[in-house]
């Protein structure tokens, strides 16, 4: 009997951020983008897997993470502070 393989998140939290980004050339197709604990960004699209250069999907994921962090900081500030 095979044991189920744990997801990446279950393996000691290898990733600090994980999201999906829709393809621009193939609407309805999504790629998983992750940020490792070491700060490396990984995408499962073919151009990234081939070249290891930052792709459009990673750029979108970075922008999403930045926006989420800014929103979180804004919510945690006391009233009256900007």
N, CA, C and O atoms as a MOPAC input file, in Angstrom:
PM7 MOZYME 1SCF
protein

 N      0.83100 1    -1.18000 1     0.00000 1
 C      0.00000 1     0.00000 1     0.00000 1
 C      0.88100 1     1.25100 1     0.00000 1
 O      1.75200 1     1.40800 1     0.85500 1
 N      0.64600 1     2.12800 1    -0.95900 1
 C      1.43700 1     3.34900 1    -1.08500 1
 C      0.94300 1     4.40100 1    -0.11300 1
 O     -0.25800 1     4.55000 1     0.10900 1
 N      1.88800 1     5.12800 1     0.46400 1
 C      1.53200 1     6.25900 1     1.30000 1
 C      1.27300 1     7.45800 1     0.39800 1
 O      1.97300 1     7.62100 1    -0.60100 1
 N      0.30000 1     8.29900 1     0.71100 1
 C      0.08700 1     9.49600 1    -0.10000 1
 C      1.26100 1    10.44500 1     0.05200 1
 O      1.80600 1    10.61300 1     1.14300 1
 N      1.64200 1    11.05900 1    -1.05100 1
 C      2.73900 1    12.03000 1    -1.01500 1
 C      2.23200 1    13.33500 1    -0.42800 1
 O      1.18300 1    13.83000 1    -0.84100 1
 N      2.95800 1    13.90000 1     0.52700 1
 C      2.52200 1    15.17700 1     1.08700 1
 C      2.70700 1    16.29800 1     0.07900 1
 O      3.55500 1    16.21300 1    -0.80900 1
 N      1.91500 1    17.33800 1     0.22000 1
 C      2.08000 1    18.50300 1    -0.65000 1
 C      3.35000 1    19.22600 1    -0.25700 1
 O      3.92200 1    18.94900 1     0.79700 1
 N      3.79200 1    20.13600 1    -1.07800 1
 C      4.99600 1    20.90800 1    -0.79300 1
 C      4.86300 1    21.67800 1     0.51100 1
 O      5.83600 1    21.82000 1     1.25200 1
 N      3.65500 1    22.18100 1     0.79700 1
 C      3.45200 1    22.93300 1     2.02700 1
 C      3.62100 1    22.03000 1     3.23900 1
 O      4.03000 1    22.49700 1     4.30200 1
 N      3.31600 1    20.75300 1     3.10000 1
 C      3.41600 1    19.83900 1     4.21400 1
 C      4.82600 1    19.34300 1     4.47000 1
 O      5.07100 1    18.71100 1     5.49800 1
 N      5.74300 1    19.60300 1     3.58600 1
 C      7.10900 1    19.11000 1     3.71900 1
 C      7.99600 1    20.14100 1     4.39700 1
 O      8.94500 1    20.64100 1     3.79400 1
 N      7.68800 1    20.46300 1     5.66000 1
 C      8.52200 1    21.39500 1     6.40200 1
 C      8.40400 1    22.82500 1     5.90500 1
 O      9.32600 1    23.62400 1     6.07500 1
 N      7.28100 1    23.14800 1     5.29500 1
 C      7.06000 1    24.49800 1     4.77900 1
 C      8.22000 1    24.98500 1     3.91500 1
 O      8.89300 1    25.95900 1     4.25300 1
 N      8.44300 1    24.30200 1     2.80800 1
 C      9.49600 1    24.69800 1     1.87100 1
 C      9.21600 1    26.05500 1     1.26000 1
 O     10.13900 1    26.77500 1     0.87900 1
 N      7.92700 1    26.40800 1     1.16700 1
 C      7.54000 1    27.64600 1     0.50500 1
 C      6.93100 1    28.63200 1     1.49900 1
 O      6.17600 1    28.25300 1     2.39400 1
 N      7.28000 1    29.90300 1     1.31900 1
 C      6.70900 1    30.94400 1     2.16900 1
 C      5.52500 1    31.60800 1     1.49100 1
 O      4.75100 1    32.31700 1     2.13400 1
 N      5.38400 1    31.37900 1     0.19400 1
 C      4.27800 1    31.97300 1    -0.56100 1
 C      3.99900 1    31.07100 1    -1.74800 1
 O      4.92100 1    30.56600 1    -2.38900 1
 N      2.71100 1    30.87300 1    -2.03800 1
 C      2.34300 1    30.03100 1    -3.16900 1
 C      1.03500 1    30.55600 1    -3.73900 1
 O      0.10700 1    30.85300 1    -2.98700 1
 N      0.94900 1    30.67500 1    -5.07000 1
 C     -0.24800 1    31.17200 1    -5.73300 1
 C     -0.33400 1    30.57900 1    -7.13000 1
 O      0.59800 1    29.92500 1    -7.59800 1
 N     -1.45500 1    30.81200 1    -7.78600 1
 C     -1.58100 1    30.43300 1    -9.19100 1
 C     -1.78200 1    31.69500 1   -10.01200 1
 O     -2.40900 1    32.65600 1    -9.56400 1
 N     -1.24000 1    31.67200 1   -11.21900 1
 C     -1.33600 1    32.81800 1   -12.12900 1
 C     -1.82500 1    32.29800 1   -13.47600 1
 O     -1.32400 1    31.29900 1   -13.99100 1
 N     -2.81400 1    32.99500 1   -14.03600 1
 C     -3.37400 1    32.58000 1   -15.31500 1
 C     -2.43000 1    32.91900 1   -16.46100 1
 O     -1.76400 1    33.95400 1   -16.45300 1
 N     -2.38800 1    32.03800 1   -17.43300 1
 C     -1.59000 1    32.23900 1   -18.63700 1
 C     -2.17700 1    33.36800 1   -19.47200 1
 O     -3.39600 1    33.48000 1   -19.59600 1
 N     -1.31900 1    34.20200 1   -20.04400 1
 C     -1.79800 1    35.25400 1   -20.95000 1
 C     -2.12400 1    34.68200 1   -22.31900 1
 O     -3.06500 1    35.13000 1   -22.97400 1
 N     -1.34400 1    33.68200 1   -22.75900 1
 C     -1.53700 1    33.13800 1   -24.10100 1
 C     -2.60400 1    32.04000 1   -24.15100 1
 O     -3.14800 1    31.75300 1   -25.21700 1
 N     -2.90200 1    31.43200 1   -23.01000 1
 C     -3.90100 1    30.37100 1   -22.96400 1
 C     -4.85600 1    30.62600 1   -21.78800 1
 O     -4.72500 1    30.00700 1   -20.73200 1
 N     -5.82600 1    31.55100 1   -21.98100 1
 C     -6.76400 1    31.84000 1   -20.89500 1
 C     -7.41400 1    30.55400 1   -20.39200 1
 O     -7.78000 1    29.67500 1   -21.17200 1
 N     -7.54800 1    30.46700 1   -19.07600 1
 C     -8.10500 1    29.27200 1   -18.46300 1
 C     -7.04200 1    28.28800 1   -17.99100 1
 O     -7.34800 1    27.35000 1   -17.25500 1
 N     -5.78900 1    28.49700 1   -18.41100 1
 C     -4.68200 1    27.66500 1   -17.96000 1
 C     -3.93900 1    28.42700 1   -16.86200 1
 O     -3.66100 1    29.61800 1   -17.00500 1
 N     -3.62100 1    27.74100 1   -15.77600 1
 C     -2.97900 1    28.39200 1   -14.63500 1
 C     -1.66100 1    27.71500 1   -14.30500 1
 O     -1.50600 1    26.50600 1   -14.47500 1
 N     -0.71600 1    28.51500 1   -13.83000 1
 C      0.58900 1    28.00700 1   -13.41000 1
 C      0.77700 1    28.28200 1   -11.92900 1
 O      0.36500 1    29.32800 1   -11.42600 1
 N      1.40000 1    27.34200 1   -11.23500 1
 C      1.71600 1    27.52300 1    -9.82400 1
 C      3.03300 1    28.27100 1    -9.71000 1
 O      4.02100 1    27.92100 1   -10.35500 1
 N      3.03100 1    29.31000 1    -8.87600 1
 C      4.23400 1    30.09900 1    -8.60500 1
 C      4.46500 1    30.04700 1    -7.10300 1
 O      3.53900 1    30.26000 1    -6.32000 1
 N      5.70100 1    29.76400 1    -6.70100 1
 C      6.04400 1    29.62800 1    -5.29100 1
 C      7.30900 1    30.40400 1    -4.97100 1
 O      8.16500 1    30.61600 1    -5.83000 1
 N      7.40800 1    30.83000 1    -3.69700 1
 C      8.62000 1    31.47100 1    -3.20000 1
 C      9.16500 1    30.58400 1    -2.09400 1
 O      8.45800 1    30.27400 1    -1.13500 1
 N     10.42800 1    30.17400 1    -2.22600 1
 C     11.03500 1    29.29300 1    -1.23400 1
 C     11.46500 1    30.07200 1     0.00200 1
 O     11.52400 1    31.30200 1    -0.01500 1
 N     11.76400 1    29.34800 1     1.06600 1
 C     12.27600 1    29.99100 1     2.28600 1
 C     13.55700 1    30.76300 1     2.00100 1
 O     13.85800 1    31.74700 1     2.67700 1
 N     14.30500 1    30.32200 1     1.01100 1
 C     15.56600 1    30.98800 1     0.65300 1
 C     15.34300 1    32.22800 1    -0.20700 1
 O     16.29300 1    32.94800 1    -0.51500 1
 N     14.09300 1    32.48000 1    -0.59500 1
 C     13.77900 1    33.66200 1    -1.39100 1
 C     13.76100 1    33.44000 1    -2.88900 1
 O     13.61200 1    34.39600 1    -3.64900 1
 N     13.91000 1    32.19700 1    -3.33200 1
 C     13.88400 1    31.91000 1    -4.75900 1
 C     12.44900 1    31.76300 1    -5.23500 1
 O     11.61700 1    31.16100 1    -4.55600 1
 N     12.16500 1    32.31700 1    -6.40700 1
 C     10.83700 1    32.19900 1    -7.00700 1
 C     10.86900 1    31.09200 1    -8.04100 1
 O     11.82300 1    30.98000 1    -8.81100 1
 N      9.82000 1    30.26700 1    -8.05700 1
 C      9.73200 1    29.13400 1    -8.97300 1
 C      8.36700 1    29.15800 1    -9.65100 1
 O      7.34200 1    29.36200 1    -9.00000 1
 N      8.36600 1    28.94700 1   -10.96600 1
 C      7.12500 1    28.85000 1   -11.72300 1
 C      7.14300 1    27.52200 1   -12.46700 1
 O      8.20700 1    27.00700 1   -12.81000 1
 N      5.96700 1    26.97500 1   -12.71200 1
 C      5.88400 1    25.69600 1   -13.40500 1
 C      5.57600 1    25.84600 1   -14.89200 1
 O      5.17500 1    24.88000 1   -15.54200 1
 N      5.76100 1    27.05400 1   -15.43600 1
 C      5.57000 1    27.23600 1   -16.87800 1
 C      6.82800 1    26.77400 1   -17.62200 1
 O      7.93000 1    26.76200 1   -17.07400 1
 N      6.63000 1    26.40200 1   -18.86000 1
 C      7.74100 1    25.88300 1   -19.66200 1
 C      8.88300 1    26.89100 1   -19.83000 1
 O     10.03700 1    26.49700 1   -19.66500 1
 N      8.62900 1    28.17100 1   -20.14900 1
 C      9.75900 1    29.10000 1   -20.30100 1
 C     10.63400 1    29.19500 1   -19.04400 1
 O     11.85900 1    29.24700 1   -19.15000 1
 N     10.01700 1    29.21800 1   -17.85600 1
 C     10.82700 1    29.28400 1   -16.63600 1
 C     11.59600 1    27.98200 1   -16.42300 1
 O     12.78100 1    28.00800 1   -16.09400 1
 N     10.93700 1    26.86100 1   -16.60800 1
 C     11.60500 1    25.57900 1   -16.39200 1
 C     12.77600 1    25.38300 1   -17.35400 1
 O     13.75100 1    24.70700 1   -17.02500 1
 N     12.67500 1    25.97200 1   -18.53600 1
 C     13.73000 1    25.85300 1   -19.54500 1
 C     14.88400 1    26.81000 1   -19.27200 1
 O     16.04800 1    26.42800 1   -19.39700 1
 N     14.56900 1    28.06600 1   -18.89800 1
 C     15.60600 1    29.09500 1   -18.79800 1
 C     15.95400 1    29.50400 1   -17.37000 1
 O     17.03700 1    30.03800 1   -17.12800 1
 N     15.05800 1    29.26300 1   -16.43400 1
 C     15.21200 1    29.70100 1   -15.03900 1
 C     15.29900 1    31.21400 1   -14.91900 1
 O     15.86500 1    31.73600 1   -13.95800 1
 N     14.73800 1    31.91500 1   -15.89700 1
 C     14.66600 1    33.38400 1   -15.85700 1
 C     13.26900 1    33.78900 1   -15.40900 1
 O     12.29100 1    33.08800 1   -15.67100 1
 N     13.18800 1    34.92800 1   -14.73100 1
 C     11.90700 1    35.40600 1   -14.22100 1
 C     10.89500 1    35.56600 1   -15.35300 1
 O     11.14800 1    36.26400 1   -16.33600 1
 N      9.74500 1    34.90700 1   -15.19700 1
 C      8.70000 1    34.96200 1   -16.21600 1
 C      7.58900 1    35.91800 1   -15.77800 1
 O      7.61300 1    36.44900 1   -14.66800 1
 N      6.62700 1    36.12600 1   -16.65600 1
 C      5.48300 1    36.98600 1   -16.38000 1
 C      4.73300 1    36.52000 1   -15.13200 1
 O      4.29200 1    37.34400 1   -14.33100 1
 N      4.58800 1    35.22500 1   -14.96400 1
 C      3.83200 1    34.68000 1   -13.83900 1
 C      4.49200 1    35.02700 1   -12.50800 1
 O      3.80300 1    35.33900 1   -11.53600 1
 N      5.82100 1    34.97700 1   -12.45800 1
 C      6.54800 1    35.32600 1   -11.23900 1
 C      6.37900 1    36.81600 1   -10.95000 1
 O      6.20600 1    37.21200 1    -9.79800 1
 N      6.42800 1    37.64100 1   -11.99500 1
 C      6.24100 1    39.08800 1   -11.79800 1
 C      4.86100 1    39.38200 1   -11.20200 1
 O      4.73100 1    40.21800 1   -10.30800 1
 N      3.84100 1    38.69500 1   -11.69700 1
 C      2.47700 1    38.87700 1   -11.17900 1
 C      2.41000 1    38.41500 1    -9.72200 1
 O      1.81800 1    39.09400 1    -8.88300 1
 N      3.01100 1    37.26900 1    -9.42000 1
 C      2.98800 1    36.74400 1    -8.04900 1
 C      3.70900 1    37.68200 1    -7.08600 1
 O      3.24600 1    37.89200 1    -5.96500 1
 N      4.83700 1    38.24700 1    -7.51000 1
 C      5.57400 1    39.19800 1    -6.66100 1
 C      4.72200 1    40.43300 1    -6.37300 1
 O      4.67900 1    40.91700 1    -5.24100 1
 N      4.05000 1    40.93500 1    -7.39900 1
 C      3.19300 1    42.11500 1    -7.21800 1
 C      2.04900 1    41.79600 1    -6.26000 1
 O      1.69700 1    42.62700 1    -5.42300 1
 N      1.46900 1    40.61000 1    -6.37000 1
 C      0.39100 1    40.20100 1    -5.45400 1
 C      0.89400 1    40.12100 1    -4.02200 1
 O      0.23100 1    40.59500 1    -3.09900 1
 N      2.06900 1    39.52100 1    -3.83400 1
 C      2.61100 1    39.38200 1    -2.49100 1
 C      2.91700 1    40.75500 1    -1.89100 1
 O      2.62300 1    40.99600 1    -0.72000 1
 N      3.50400 1    41.65300 1    -2.68000 1
 C      3.79800 1    43.00200 1    -2.20000 1
 C      2.52000 1    43.71900 1    -1.78700 1
 O      2.48000 1    44.36100 1    -0.73800 1
 N      1.48000 1    43.61500 1    -2.60000 1
 C      0.20100 1    44.26600 1    -2.29600 1
 C     -0.40700 1    43.68700 1    -1.02100 1
 O     -0.94300 1    44.43100 1    -0.19900 1
 N     -0.33100 1    42.38300 1    -0.85000 1
 C     -0.88000 1    41.74600 1     0.35100 1
 C     -0.11800 1    42.17100 1     1.59800 1
 O     -0.72300 1    42.39500 1     2.64700 1
 N      1.20600 1    42.28300 1     1.49700 1
 C      2.01000 1    42.71300 1     2.64400 1
 C      1.71500 1    44.16400 1     3.00400 1
 O      1.61900 1    44.49800 1     4.18500 1
 N      1.56900 1    45.02700 1     2.00600 1
 C      1.24800 1    46.43200 1     2.27100 1
 C     -0.12000 1    46.56000 1     2.92900 1
 O     -0.29100 1    47.34400 1     3.86300 1
 N     -1.08200 1    45.80000 1     2.45100 1
 C     -2.42700 1    45.83700 1     3.03100 1
 C     -2.40600 1    45.33600 1     4.47200 1
 O     -3.09100 1    45.88800 1     5.33300 1
 N     -1.63200 1    44.30800 1     4.73100 1
 C     -1.52600 1    43.75300 1     6.07600 1
 C     -0.89600 1    44.76700 1     7.03100 1
 O     -1.35200 1    44.92500 1     8.16300 1
 N      0.14900 1    45.45000 1     6.57400 1
 C      0.80200 1    46.46700 1     7.40300 1
 C     -0.14200 1    47.63000 1     7.67400 1
 O     -0.17400 1    48.16300 1     8.78300 1
 N     -0.90600 1    48.02400 1     6.66800 1
 C     -1.84400 1    49.13400 1     6.83000 1
 C     -2.92200 1    48.78100 1     7.85600 1
 O     -3.33200 1    49.63600 1     8.64100 1
 N     -3.37900 1    47.53800 1     7.85300 1
 C     -4.41100 1    47.10900 1     8.80800 1
 C     -3.86600 1    47.03700 1    10.23000 1
 O     -4.61400 1    47.23200 1    11.18800 1
 N     -2.56800 1    46.75800 1    10.38100 1
 C     -2.00600 1    46.59100 1    11.71100 1
 C     -1.55800 1    47.89600 1    12.35100 1
 O     -1.20500 1    47.90500 1    13.53000 1
 N     -1.56000 1    48.99900 1    11.60800 1
 C     -1.16700 1    50.29300 1    12.17800 1
 C     -2.27500 1    50.84800 1    13.06100 1
 O     -3.45700 1    50.66600 1    12.76600 1
 N     -1.89800 1    51.52900 1    14.14800 1
 C     -2.91900 1    52.19200 1    14.96900 1
 C     -3.59500 1    53.30200 1    14.18800 1
 O     -3.01000 1    53.87900 1    13.27200 1
 N     -4.83300 1    53.59700 1    14.55900 1
 C     -5.56900 1    54.66400 1    13.85800 1
 C     -4.83300 1    55.98100 1    14.02600 1
 O     -4.25600 1    56.26000 1    15.07700 1
 N     -4.86500 1    56.77700 1    12.98200 1
 C     -4.21800 1    58.08400 1    12.98900 1
 C     -2.80700 1    58.07200 1    12.44100 1
 O     -2.22300 1    59.14000 1    12.25700 1
 N     -2.23600 1    56.91300 1    12.17300 1
 C     -0.90000 1    56.80600 1    11.58100 1
 C     -1.01500 1    56.47000 1    10.10800 1
 O     -1.88900 1    55.70400 1     9.70300 1
 N     -0.13000 1    57.04500 1     9.31000 1
 C     -0.11800 1    56.77100 1     7.87900 1
 C      1.07100 1    55.92700 1     7.52100 1
 O      1.25800 1    55.58800 1     6.35300 1

